């Protein structure tokens, strides 16, 4: 009987372990339903902690709970007239209600009929459904409260500080962008100056090598002429004075002036099919150059090496020195159509 009662409880949706405890503690379907109803709000661990001492005491004093096939002996609670099949059920009732007045009864507790079982099961299902719907409604209410909870007020508003306007934010963004562009432009100027110095150093090295080769050639020529004169028995031709060779030797280590030493720069300006060359002071701005070389409106100057473009309204305030166009440069002029 206990096995079938257990299956009925499991089919109703109860956990198997909880259902086994209910059947074991009550000895029948009716007592198991009452036990489950009384402990429905407790977790399985709490139920185990509470029932373990009572079950141990009941087994020690009155033996184990009623098993299938054993003869039932009724107990009655004199305080509430509730009847029980086993000592375990009576002890559980006493632990829940604190009733202590029990007596034996010769009346055998009749088993539930099929209709009573169905009615009891239906009642328990309704209670479980009601409890679950109540929990669901409570969860929905909590979720709704969380959704409509107002967002926290910004700290600046709490302190009475005004938020910056859009115009101020735009201005700050533009200033930051202009600063970045200026830094990039300066970096480009540094790179261009470094390349220019490197190229000039290569030219100076080549010039020194050419001067050394020329001096070696002159020395070999003089030596060959001297040996030829000795073979012919005549005096060698007068060699050029040593001072004459000094400029050639001295020309070797000569280096070009740095860009900062120039006061003028020579610009070669390309206007489509025509070209113009003109010198300007290094302090002349690109805007002044544009005004002096053509009557049209110049939109930009473009330098091919290093690749660089100077635009009207952006770079025309730079001087030729700041733009890295000293001592000379070739610029392609773009005029407004």
C-alpha positions as CSV (number, residue, x, y, z in Angstrom):
1,X,0.0,0.0,0.0
2,X,2.8,2.3,0.9
3,X,4.4,1.8,-2.6
4,X,1.2,2.8,-4.4
5,X,0.7,5.8,-2.1
6,X,4.2,6.9,-2.9
7,X,3.6,6.7,-6.6
8,X,0.4,8.7,-6.2
9,X,2.2,11.4,-4.4
10,X,5.1,11.5,-7.0
11,X,2.5,11.7,-9.8
12,X,1.0,14.7,-8.0
13,X,4.3,16.6,-8.4
14,X,5.9,16.0,-5.0
15,X,9.6,15.3,-4.7
16,X,10.2,11.6,-4.3
17,X,12.4,12.0,-1.3
18,X,9.8,14.3,0.4
19,X,7.0,11.9,-0.5
20,X,9.0,8.9,0.9
21,X,9.4,10.8,4.2
22,X,5.7,11.6,4.3
23,X,4.7,7.9,3.7
24,X,7.2,6.7,6.2
25,X,6.2,9.2,8.9
26,X,2.4,8.7,8.5
27,X,2.0,5.1,7.3
28,X,-0.8,5.9,4.8
29,X,-1.9,8.3,2.1
30,X,-4.2,10.4,4.4
31,X,-1.5,11.0,7.0
32,X,1.1,11.6,4.2
33,X,-1.1,14.3,2.7
34,X,-1.5,16.0,6.1
35,X,2.2,15.8,6.7
36,X,3.0,17.3,3.3
37,X,0.5,20.1,3.9
38,X,1.9,20.9,7.3
39,X,5.5,21.0,5.9
40,X,5.0,22.5,2.5
41,X,6.7,25.8,3.4
42,X,9.8,24.1,4.7
43,X,12.9,23.0,2.7
44,X,13.9,19.4,2.5
45,X,16.9,20.1,4.7
46,X,14.8,21.7,7.4
47,X,12.4,18.8,7.4
48,X,15.2,16.3,7.8
49,X,16.7,18.3,10.6
50,X,13.4,18.4,12.5
51,X,12.2,14.8,11.9
52,X,15.5,13.0,12.5
53,X,15.5,13.2,16.3
54,X,11.8,12.4,16.5
55,X,12.2,9.4,14.2
56,X,15.1,8.1,16.2
57,X,13.2,8.4,19.5
58,X,10.1,6.8,18.0
59,X,12.1,3.8,16.7
60,X,14.0,3.4,20.0
61,X,10.9,3.5,22.2
62,X,8.0,2.1,20.1
63,X,9.8,0.4,17.2
64,X,9.7,1.4,13.6
65,X,6.8,3.1,11.8
66,X,3.9,1.0,10.6
67,X,4.8,-1.1,7.6
68,X,2.5,-2.4,4.8
69,X,0.6,-5.5,6.0
70,X,1.0,-4.8,9.7
71,X,-2.1,-4.5,11.9
72,X,-2.9,-0.9,12.8
73,X,-3.3,0.3,16.4
74,X,-5.2,3.6,16.9
75,X,-4.1,6.4,19.2
76,X,-6.3,9.4,20.0
77,X,-5.4,12.9,21.1
78,X,-7.6,13.8,24.0
79,X,-7.0,17.4,23.4
80,X,-8.3,17.6,19.8
81,X,-9.8,14.0,19.3
82,X,-7.6,13.3,16.3
83,X,-6.8,9.7,15.7
84,X,-3.5,8.1,14.5
85,X,-2.5,4.7,13.3
86,X,1.0,4.7,14.8
87,X,3.1,6.1,17.6
88,X,5.2,7.9,15.0
89,X,2.1,9.8,13.8
90,X,1.1,10.7,17.3
91,X,4.6,11.9,18.2
92,X,4.7,14.0,15.0
93,X,1.4,15.5,15.9
94,X,2.6,16.3,19.4
95,X,5.8,17.9,18.1
96,X,3.7,20.2,15.8
97,X,0.8,21.0,18.2
98,X,2.5,20.5,21.6
99,X,-0.4,18.3,22.6
100,X,0.7,15.8,25.3
101,X,-2.5,14.0,26.3
102,X,-2.8,10.8,24.2
103,X,-4.6,7.5,24.9
104,X,-5.0,4.1,23.1
105,X,-8.1,3.4,21.2
106,X,-9.5,0.1,20.0
107,X,-11.2,1.9,17.1
108,X,-9.5,1.1,13.9
109,X,-9.0,4.0,11.5
110,X,-10.7,3.3,8.3
111,X,-8.7,3.7,5.1
112,X,-9.6,6.5,2.7
113,X,-12.0,5.5,0.0
114,X,-11.2,6.2,-3.6
115,X,-13.6,9.2,-3.6
116,X,-12.0,10.6,-0.4
117,X,-8.5,10.1,-1.9
118,X,-9.6,12.0,-5.0
119,X,-11.2,14.8,-3.0
120,X,-8.1,15.1,-0.7
121,X,-5.8,15.1,-3.7
122,X,-7.9,17.7,-5.5
123,X,-7.9,19.9,-2.4
124,X,-4.1,19.6,-2.1
125,X,-3.7,20.4,-5.8
126,X,-5.8,23.5,-5.4
127,X,-3.7,24.7,-2.5
128,X,-0.5,24.1,-4.3
129,X,-1.8,26.0,-7.4
130,X,-3.0,28.9,-5.2
131,X,0.4,29.0,-3.5
132,X,2.3,29.0,-6.8
133,X,0.0,31.7,-8.3
134,X,0.6,33.8,-5.2
135,X,4.3,33.5,-5.6
136,X,4.1,34.3,-9.3
137,X,2.0,37.4,-8.6
138,X,4.5,38.5,-6.0
139,X,7.5,37.9,-8.4
140,X,5.7,40.0,-11.0
141,X,5.1,42.8,-8.5
142,X,8.8,42.8,-7.5
143,X,9.8,42.9,-11.2
144,X,7.5,45.7,-11.9
145,X,8.8,47.8,-9.0
146,X,12.3,47.2,-10.2
147,X,11.4,48.3,-13.7
148,X,9.8,51.6,-12.7
149,X,12.4,52.4,-10.2
150,X,13.7,55.9,-11.0
151,X,17.3,56.3,-12.2
152,X,19.6,57.9,-9.7
153,X,20.0,61.7,-9.9
154,X,23.5,62.7,-11.3
155,X,25.9,63.9,-8.6
156,X,26.4,67.2,-10.4
157,X,22.6,67.9,-10.1
158,X,22.6,67.0,-6.4
159,X,25.4,69.5,-5.8
160,X,23.7,72.2,-7.8
161,X,26.3,72.2,-10.6
162,X,25.2,73.0,-14.1
163,X,25.9,70.6,-17.0
164,X,28.1,72.1,-19.7
165,X,26.1,73.2,-22.8
166,X,26.5,71.5,-26.2
167,X,28.2,74.6,-27.6
168,X,30.9,74.4,-24.8
169,X,31.4,70.7,-25.4
170,X,31.7,71.2,-29.1
171,X,34.2,74.0,-28.6
172,X,36.3,71.8,-26.2
173,X,36.2,68.9,-28.7
174,X,37.3,71.2,-31.5
175,X,40.2,72.6,-29.4
176,X,41.3,69.1,-28.6
177,X,41.2,68.2,-32.3
178,X,43.1,71.3,-33.3
179,X,45.8,70.5,-30.7
180,X,46.2,67.0,-32.0
181,X,46.5,68.3,-35.5
182,X,49.2,70.8,-34.5
183,X,51.1,68.1,-32.7
184,X,51.0,65.9,-35.8
185,X,52.1,68.8,-38.0
186,X,55.1,69.5,-35.7
187,X,56.0,65.8,-35.8
188,X,55.9,65.9,-39.6
189,X,58.1,68.9,-39.6
190,X,60.6,67.2,-37.4
191,X,60.7,64.1,-39.6
192,X,61.1,66.3,-42.7
193,X,64.0,68.2,-41.1
194,X,65.6,65.0,-40.1
195,X,65.4,63.6,-43.6
196,X,66.8,66.8,-45.0
197,X,69.8,66.7,-42.7
198,X,70.4,63.1,-43.5
199,X,70.3,63.8,-47.3
200,X,72.7,66.8,-46.8
201,X,75.1,64.6,-44.8
202,X,75.1,62.1,-47.7
203,X,75.9,64.9,-50.2
204,X,78.7,66.2,-48.0
205,X,80.2,62.7,-47.7
206,X,80.1,62.2,-51.5
207,X,81.7,65.6,-51.9
208,X,84.5,64.6,-49.6
209,X,85.0,61.4,-51.4
210,X,85.2,63.2,-54.7
211,X,87.7,65.7,-53.3
212,X,89.9,62.8,-52.0
213,X,89.8,61.0,-55.4
214,X,90.7,64.2,-57.2
215,X,93.7,64.8,-54.8
216,X,94.9,61.2,-55.3
217,X,94.7,61.7,-59.1
218,X,96.7,64.9,-58.9
219,X,99.3,63.2,-56.7
220,X,99.7,60.3,-59.2
221,X,99.9,62.6,-62.1
222,X,102.7,64.6,-60.5
223,X,104.6,61.4,-59.6
224,X,104.3,60.0,-63.1
225,X,105.6,63.3,-64.6
226,X,108.5,63.3,-62.2
227,X,109.5,59.7,-63.1
228,X,109.2,60.5,-66.8
229,X,111.4,63.5,-66.5
230,X,114.1,61.5,-64.6
231,X,114.1,58.8,-67.4
232,X,114.5,61.5,-70.0
233,X,117.3,63.3,-68.1
234,X,115.5,66.5,-67.7
235,X,114.3,68.6,-64.8
236,X,110.7,67.9,-63.8
237,X,108.1,70.5,-64.5
238,X,107.5,73.0,-61.8
239,X,104.8,71.7,-59.5
240,X,102.0,74.0,-58.5
241,X,102.6,75.6,-55.2
242,X,101.3,73.7,-52.1
243,X,98.9,76.5,-51.4
244,X,97.0,75.7,-54.6
245,X,96.0,72.3,-53.4
246,X,94.8,73.6,-50.0
247,X,91.4,74.7,-51.2
248,X,90.7,71.3,-52.7
249,X,91.6,69.5,-49.5
250,X,89.8,72.0,-47.5
251,X,86.7,71.7,-49.6
252,X,86.3,68.2,-48.4
253,X,85.0,68.7,-44.8
254,X,82.9,71.8,-45.8
255,X,79.3,71.4,-44.8
256,X,76.2,73.3,-45.8
257,X,74.7,75.9,-43.5
258,X,71.8,74.8,-41.2
259,X,68.3,75.9,-42.2
260,X,68.2,78.3,-39.3
261,X,71.2,80.2,-40.8
262,X,69.3,81.2,-44.0
263,X,67.4,84.5,-44.3
264,X,65.9,83.8,-47.7
265,X,64.4,80.8,-49.4
266,X,64.1,80.0,-53.0
267,X,60.7,78.7,-54.2
268,X,59.9,77.1,-57.5
269,X,56.2,77.5,-58.1
270,X,54.3,75.3,-60.7
271,X,51.1,76.8,-62.1
272,X,49.8,74.0,-64.4
273,X,51.8,74.4,-67.6
274,X,54.0,77.3,-66.4
275,X,56.7,77.6,-63.7
276,X,58.0,80.6,-61.7
277,X,61.0,80.9,-59.4
278,X,61.2,83.6,-56.8
279,X,63.1,84.2,-53.5
280,X,61.3,85.2,-50.3
281,X,62.4,86.1,-46.8
282,X,62.1,83.1,-44.5
283,X,59.7,85.0,-42.3
284,X,57.2,85.4,-45.2
285,X,53.9,83.6,-44.6
286,X,52.4,81.2,-47.1
287,X,49.4,83.6,-47.4
288,X,51.7,86.4,-48.4
289,X,53.4,84.2,-51.0
290,X,50.0,83.3,-52.4
291,X,49.1,87.0,-52.7
292,X,52.3,88.0,-54.4
293,X,52.7,85.2,-57.0
294,X,49.2,85.3,-58.6
295,X,46.1,87.5,-58.7
296,X,43.9,84.4,-58.4
297,X,42.8,82.9,-55.1
298,X,45.3,80.1,-54.1
299,X,43.5,77.2,-52.4
300,X,46.7,75.2,-51.4
301,X,50.4,74.6,-51.9
302,X,51.5,71.0,-52.3
303,X,55.0,69.7,-51.8
304,X,55.9,66.3,-53.4
305,X,58.9,65.5,-51.3
306,X,58.4,65.2,-48.4
307,X,54.7,64.8,-49.2
308,X,52.9,67.8,-47.6
309,X,50.0,70.0,-48.4
310,X,49.4,73.5,-47.1
311,X,45.7,74.6,-47.2
312,X,44.1,78.1,-47.1
313,X,42.5,78.9,-43.7
314,X,44.6,76.2,-42.0
315,X,48.3,76.5,-42.8
316,X,48.6,79.9,-44.6
317,X,49.6,81.6,-41.3
318,X,52.8,79.6,-41.1
319,X,56.1,81.2,-42.2
320,X,58.3,79.6,-44.8
321,X,60.7,78.7,-42.0
322,X,58.1,77.1,-39.8
323,X,56.7,75.2,-42.8
324,X,60.1,73.6,-43.5
325,X,60.6,75.3,-46.9
326,X,64.1,76.6,-46.2
327,X,66.5,77.0,-48.1
328,X,64.5,76.0,-51.2
329,X,61.4,74.1,-52.2
330,X,59.2,73.1,-55.1
331,X,55.5,73.8,-54.7
332,X,52.5,72.9,-56.9
333,X,50.0,75.8,-56.7
334,X,46.3,74.9,-56.7
335,X,44.2,77.9,-57.7
336,X,40.4,78.4,-57.2
337,X,38.5,77.5,-60.3
